[in-house]
Amino acid sequence: MPSLAAAMVAISGGAQATENGQLRALLGAPGFEMASPQFPGVYGQLWLQNYRAKQFKGNDGQPLQTTANTPLGPLALRVEGEIEADVFVARGTWVSDFRVAEGPVGVSASLPLIQQRNDIRLSAELPAGLSAQAASAVQGLLAQQGAARSGSKSGAGDLDLTGFVDWQEDESRLVLGMSVVAPTGSYDAQRAVNPGTGKYWTLRPVLLSSAVWENGLELGLRATYSFNSRNTATEVRSGQYLHADYAAMYRLNDAWRMGLQGYLVEQTTRDKGPGVAAHGNKARVHALGPMLAYMSESGIWSADIKVLNEFSVRNRPEGRTVWLRLNLRLD
């Protein structure tokens, strides 16, 4: 039934907040070093992340649904499938001897290399009594629509440049900075999967605060707030959002730390532009999980691993994030 298939092309966009559900954020990347001193010098970081999501959540936190207008009337569709991304992050940091109010000034740059695979499926409960021919036509188009939203792509992500001032005391640390994220990533608005998030810029203030105690307890928090320009490829402007990473750690000895780490994202303003849902969906995600870290006796290098499970998700995929990270003092 070609006429049925043609009519079913009018499928509304799902409740994925921020454009295509993507965030310019390395969720869960900071770790135990939030509570560690950083002296003038040159540092390098090599980080590996695996992200996998098998659920898609809507505006109410329930499984994501969308609708299609058909000759049968409006048809509710379930969005199912899987997203998996492997991310390699190369990051460099320079802390200078120049000081502002006794705090050393530094700069860091990070560039993610991303391999992502989307496998999206659409399904629906068809009206009772529908003929086999009509049901086959509907199922065939749903398969086509799912395939159009699926694919895989590898390439560079968006470059993040951050300037900061780092004030450190024996038992506390405060860092204030500003980040600019440039649209350097591989991006094509016609592709279902993109390593880059779009042709737009992001400006975000940065705050890091931590405290340590003699009993071995260490607490760290890194928070940013993102302001996005308009994506010139789509005319969509993603909303502003708060992103925070936090950790509660315990020093077992001079070498080993263990604890819990988490992250959260709260979108505070709605997206604007063509195809954006009228009620202005906002993204939300929380995650929490265990972390184990090791620091060499010389302090030249450190490594950690963490597994963070997402929950309380709105308008985004819900999954699990695994990080394996190596930090190096280079000079």
C-alpha positions in Angstrom: 0.0 0.0 0.0 2.2 2.9 -1.2 -0.3 5.5 -0.2 -0.2 4.4 3.4 3.6 4.5 3.4 3.8 8.0 1.9 1.4 9.3 4.5 3.3 7.8 7.4 6.4 10.0 6.7 4.8 12.7 8.9 6.4 11.5 12.2 6.9 14.1 14.9 10.3 14.4 16.6 10.6 12.6 19.9 11.2 14.2 23.3 15.0 14.3 23.0 16.2 17.6 24.5 19.2 19.5 23.3 19.6 18.9 19.6 19.5 15.2 18.8 19.9 14.5 22.5 23.6 15.4 22.4 25.5 17.3 25.1 28.8 19.0 24.8 30.0 17.4 28.0 32.4 14.6 29.1 30.0 13.3 31.7 31.9 11.8 34.6 35.4 12.7 33.3 36.9 14.5 36.3 37.9 12.2 39.1 39.9 12.0 42.3 42.3 14.6 41.1 39.6 17.2 41.9 40.9 17.0 45.5 44.6 16.8 44.5 47.0 19.7 44.3 48.2 20.8 40.8 51.6 22.6 40.9 53.1 24.7 38.1 54.1 22.4 35.2 52.8 20.4 32.2 50.3 17.6 32.5 48.8 15.1 30.1 45.7 13.0 30.3 44.7 10.0 28.2 41.1 8.9 29.0 39.0 6.1 27.6 35.2 6.1 27.9 32.5 3.6 26.9 28.9 4.7 27.0 26.0 2.3 26.3 22.3 3.1 26.5 19.4 0.7 25.9 16.6 2.9 27.1 15.2 6.2 25.8 13.3 8.4 28.3 10.7 11.0 27.5 9.5 14.2 29.3 7.8 12.2 32.0 10.7 9.8 32.6 8.8 7.0 31.0 10.0 5.1 27.8 10.1 7.6 24.9 7.2 7.7 22.5 6.5 9.7 19.4 3.5 9.8 17.0 2.8 9.4 13.3 -0.1 10.7 11.3 -1.5 7.9 9.1 -4.7 7.1 7.2 -5.5 5.0 10.3 -5.4 8.1 12.4 -2.6 9.1 14.9 -0.5 6.2 15.7 1.6 6.0 18.9 5.2 4.7 18.4 7.6 3.4 20.9 11.3 4.3 20.4 13.6 1.5 21.2 17.1 0.3 20.4 20.7 0.9 21.6 23.4 3.6 21.5 27.0 2.8 22.1 30.0 5.2 22.0 33.7 4.7 22.5 35.5 7.9 23.3 39.3 8.6 23.5 40.1 11.9 25.1 43.5 13.5 24.7 43.9 16.4 27.2 46.8 18.7 28.0 47.1 21.1 30.9 49.7 23.8 31.6 49.9 25.5 35.0 52.1 28.6 34.9 54.1 30.5 37.5 52.0 33.6 36.9 49.6 34.2 39.7 46.4 36.1 40.3 45.7 36.8 44.0 48.2 34.0 44.9 46.6 31.5 42.6 48.5 30.1 39.6 47.0 30.7 36.2 46.6 27.7 33.8 45.1 26.6 30.6 43.9 23.2 29.4 42.7 21.8 26.1 40.8 18.5 25.4 39.8 16.8 22.1 37.7 13.7 22.1 37.9 11.1 19.3 34.6 9.3 19.0 33.2 6.1 17.5 29.4 5.9 17.9 26.8 3.5 16.8 23.0 4.1 16.9 20.5 1.2 16.4 17.1 2.8 16.6 13.8 0.8 16.2 10.2 2.1 16.1 7.3 -0.2 17.1 3.6 0.3 17.4 0.4 -1.5 18.5 -1.6 -1.6 15.3 -5.4 -1.3 15.4 -7.4 -4.5 15.7 -8.7 -5.9 12.4 -6.0 -4.3 10.3 -5.4 -6.3 7.1 -2.2 -8.2 6.7 -1.2 -6.1 3.7 -1.7 -2.8 5.7 0.1 -4.2 8.7 3.0 -5.2 6.5 3.2 -1.8 4.9 3.2 0.0 8.3 5.8 -2.3 9.8 8.0 -1.8 6.7 7.8 1.9 7.0 8.6 1.8 10.7 11.7 -0.3 9.8 12.7 2.4 7.3 12.2 5.2 9.7 14.3 3.4 12.4 17.0 2.7 9.8 17.1 6.4 8.9 17.8 7.2 12.6 20.5 4.6 12.8 24.1 4.3 11.7 27.7 4.6 12.9 30.4 7.2 12.5 33.9 7.8 13.8 35.8 11.1 14.0 37.0 14.0 16.0 34.6 15.7 18.5 34.6 19.4 19.5 37.7 21.1 21.0 37.4 22.4 24.5 39.8 25.2 25.7 39.7 26.3 29.3 41.6 29.1 31.2 41.6 29.0 35.0 43.0 30.2 38.2 43.8 27.6 40.9 43.8 28.6 44.6 45.1 25.8 46.9 45.4 25.5 50.6 46.6 22.5 52.7 43.0 21.2 53.1 41.0 22.8 50.3 41.1 23.9 46.7 39.1 26.4 44.6 39.4 26.8 40.8 37.5 29.4 38.7 37.7 29.4 34.9 36.0 29.8 31.6 35.7 27.3 28.8 35.1 27.8 25.1 34.0 24.8 23.0 34.6 25.2 19.2 32.6 23.4 16.5 35.7 21.4 15.3 34.0 18.0 15.3 32.9 16.0 12.2 29.2 17.1 11.6 26.6 16.8 8.9 23.0 17.7 9.6 21.8 15.0 7.2 23.6 12.2 9.1 21.9 10.2 11.8 25.2 10.0 13.8 27.8 12.7 14.3 31.0 12.9 16.4 30.5 16.7 16.5 27.4 18.1 18.1 26.8 20.9 15.6 28.0 24.1 14.0 27.7 26.3 17.1 29.9 27.6 19.9 29.5 27.0 23.7 30.7 29.3 26.5 30.8 27.9 30.0 32.0 29.2 33.3 33.8 26.6 35.4 34.0 26.1 39.2 35.9 23.4 41.0 35.9 23.0 44.8 37.4 20.3 47.0 38.3 19.6 50.6 40.4 16.9 52.3 40.6 15.7 55.9 43.3 14.0 58.0 41.0 11.0 58.5 41.3 10.2 54.7 38.0 11.6 53.5 38.2 13.7 50.3 35.3 15.5 48.6 35.4 17.1 45.1 33.0 19.0 42.9 33.3 20.4 39.4 30.4 22.4 37.9 29.9 24.2 34.6 27.0 26.1 33.1 26.7 26.0 29.3 25.5 28.8 27.0 25.1 27.7 23.4 24.9 29.7 20.2 22.6 28.8 17.3 23.6 25.8 15.1 24.0 27.4 11.7 23.4 24.1 10.0 19.9 23.6 11.5 18.9 27.0 13.0 18.3 25.2 16.3 19.7 26.7 19.5 20.1 24.2 22.3 19.1 25.3 25.8 21.4 26.2 28.7 22.3 23.5 31.1 24.2 22.9 34.4 26.6 20.0 34.4 28.3 18.9 37.7 30.7 16.0 38.5 31.3 15.1 42.1 33.2 12.5 44.1 33.5 11.3 47.7 36.7 9.4 48.2 38.6 7.7 51.0 42.5 7.5 51.0 43.3 3.9 51.9 47.0 4.9 51.9 49.3 7.2 49.9 48.8 5.2 46.7 45.1 4.0 46.7 41.8 5.7 46.9 38.3 4.4 46.6 34.9 5.9 46.7 31.8 7.0 44.9 31.5 9.3 41.9 28.6 10.8 40.1 27.4 13.4 37.7 24.2 15.4 36.9 22.9 17.5 34.1 19.9 19.8 34.5 18.8 21.8 31.4 17.4 25.1 32.6 16.1 26.7 29.3 14.3 25.1 26.4 15.6 24.5 23.0 14.5 26.9 20.2 14.2 26.5 16.5 12.7 24.4 13.7 11.3 21.0 14.8 11.7 21.8 18.5 8.8 20.4 20.6 6.3 23.1 21.5 6.5 22.4 25.3 10.2 22.8 25.2 11.6 19.5 26.5 14.6 19.8 28.9 17.3 17.2 29.4 18.0 15.7 32.8 20.3 12.9 33.9 21.9 11.7 37.1 24.6 9.0 37.5 26.4 7.4 40.4 28.9 4.5 40.8 32.1 3.2 42.3 35.6 4.5 41.6 39.1 3.1 42.3 42.3 5.1 41.9 46.0 4.6 42.2 48.8 7.2 42.4 52.4 6.3 41.9 54.9 6.8 44.7 56.7 9.5 42.7 53.4 11.3 41.9 54.4 11.3 38.2 51.4 9.3 37.1 48.0 8.1 38.3 45.2 5.9 37.0 41.6 5.2 37.9 38.6 3.3 36.7 34.9 4.0 37.4 31.5 2.7 36.4 28.6 5.1 36.6 24.9 4.1 36.1 22.4 6.7 35.0 19.0 7.3 36.6 16.3 9.9 37.0 16.6 10.6 33.2 14.4 12.9 31.2 14.4 13.5 27.4 17.7 11.5 26.9 19.0 8.0 26.6 19.6 6.2 29.9 22.6 4.0 30.2 26.0 3.3 31.8 29.3 5.1 31.6 32.7 3.4 32.1 35.9 5.4 32.4 39.5 4.2 32.4 41.9 7.2 32.8 45.7 7.8 32.9 47.1 11.1 34.2 50.7 12.1 33.7 53.1 14.8 34.9 55.1 15.6 31.7 57.9 18.0 32.8 
